[in-house]
Amino acid sequence: MAIIWLPEAESALDRIFLFYFEKSELVAKNILKDIYKSVKQLEKFPYIAAKEAYLENAYYEYRSLVVRKIFKIIYRVEEQKQQVIITTIWDCRQHPDNMMSQTNK
């Protein structure tokens, strides 16, 4: 399946990188590497992650793949188009009520 990054997901990834880059360039790069490595798995195994419980009432069916215990790759699968749509990278330390506004696109 093709991986499609929505602009919101790319922005979230940029914010995460910049936040950690201020503390450690190496840590920031390793976080990005881990996120991209996890996204790569979705090409072959798009249903590897569980459905996201906080988004069960959303228009689409969202799944979330946990990375480093503090980030979730929030995505949906468009089977007909053979695409995995990455909608955001969620920092799990945020309040989950905010998740709907960042993903329901």
NORCORRA-V877475 format. One record per pair of residues at least 12 apart in sequence whose C-alpha atoms are under 8 Angstrom apart, sorted by the first residue. I is the first residue (numbers start at 1). J is the second residue. D is the distance in Angstrom with one decimal. If there is no record, write none. Layout:
BEGIN
i-><I & I>
j-><J & J>
d-><D & D>
END
This chain:
BEGIN
i-><1 & 1 & 1 & 1 & 1 & 1 & 1 & 2 & 2 & 2 & 2 & 3 & 3 & 3 & 3 & 3 & 3 & 3 & 4 & 4 & 4 & 4 & 5 & 5 & 5 & 6 & 6 & 6 & 6 & 8 & 8 & 8 & 9 & 9 & 9 & 9 & 10 & 12 & 12 & 12 & 13 & 13 & 13 & 16 & 17 & 17 & 17 & 34 & 34 & 35 & 35 & 38 & 38 & 39 & 42 & 43 & 46 & 46 & 47 & 47 & 48 & 49 & 49 & 49 & 50 & 50 & 50 & 51 & 51 & 52 & 52 & 54 & 54 & 54 & 54 & 55 & 55 & 58 & 58 & 59 & 60 & 60 & 61 & 61 & 62 & 62 & 62 & 62 & 63 & 63 & 70 & 70 & 70 & 71 & 71 & 71 & 71 & 72 & 72 & 72 & 72 & 73 & 73 & 73 & 73 & 73 & 74 & 74 & 74 & 74 & 74 & 74 & 75 & 75 & 87 & 87 & 87 & 88 & 88>
j-><42 & 43 & 44 & 46 & 82 & 83 & 84 & 43 & 82 & 83 & 84 & 39 & 42 & 43 & 83 & 84 & 85 & 86 & 83 & 84 & 85 & 86 & 85 & 86 & 87 & 85 & 86 & 87 & 88 & 87 & 88 & 102 & 86 & 87 & 88 & 89 & 88 & 88 & 89 & 90 & 32 & 88 & 89 & 28 & 29 & 31 & 32 & 67 & 68 & 67 & 73 & 65 & 67 & 73 & 84 & 84 & 77 & 84 & 63 & 77 & 65 & 63 & 64 & 65 & 63 & 64 & 65 & 63 & 64 & 64 & 74 & 96 & 97 & 99 & 100 & 99 & 100 & 100 & 104 & 104 & 76 & 104 & 76 & 77 & 74 & 75 & 76 & 77 & 75 & 76 & 91 & 92 & 93 & 89 & 90 & 91 & 92 & 89 & 90 & 91 & 92 & 86 & 87 & 88 & 89 & 90 & 86 & 87 & 88 & 89 & 90 & 103 & 87 & 88 & 102 & 103 & 105 & 102 & 103>
d-><7.7 & 4.7 & 6.6 & 7.7 & 4.9 & 5.1 & 6.6 & 6.2 & 6.3 & 4.7 & 6.1 & 7.9 & 7.8 & 6.6 & 5.9 & 4.9 & 6.1 & 7.3 & 6.8 & 6.0 & 4.8 & 6.0 & 6.0 & 4.8 & 6.7 & 7.0 & 6.0 & 5.5 & 7.5 & 6.5 & 6.0 & 7.6 & 6.3 & 5.1 & 3.8 & 5.8 & 7.4 & 6.3 & 5.8 & 7.6 & 7.8 & 7.9 & 6.2 & 7.8 & 7.4 & 7.7 & 7.0 & 7.0 & 7.8 & 6.4 & 7.7 & 7.7 & 7.2 & 7.6 & 7.2 & 7.4 & 6.8 & 6.8 & 7.9 & 7.9 & 7.8 & 5.9 & 5.7 & 5.1 & 5.5 & 6.1 & 7.3 & 4.2 & 6.4 & 5.5 & 7.9 & 6.9 & 7.6 & 7.4 & 7.6 & 7.6 & 6.4 & 7.4 & 6.3 & 7.0 & 7.0 & 7.5 & 6.1 & 7.9 & 6.6 & 5.5 & 4.8 & 7.8 & 5.4 & 6.0 & 5.9 & 5.1 & 6.8 & 6.6 & 5.4 & 4.7 & 5.5 & 5.7 & 4.9 & 6.5 & 6.8 & 7.0 & 7.9 & 6.3 & 4.7 & 6.3 & 6.1 & 5.7 & 5.4 & 6.0 & 6.9 & 7.5 & 5.3 & 7.2 & 7.8 & 5.6 & 7.7 & 6.9 & 6.4>
END
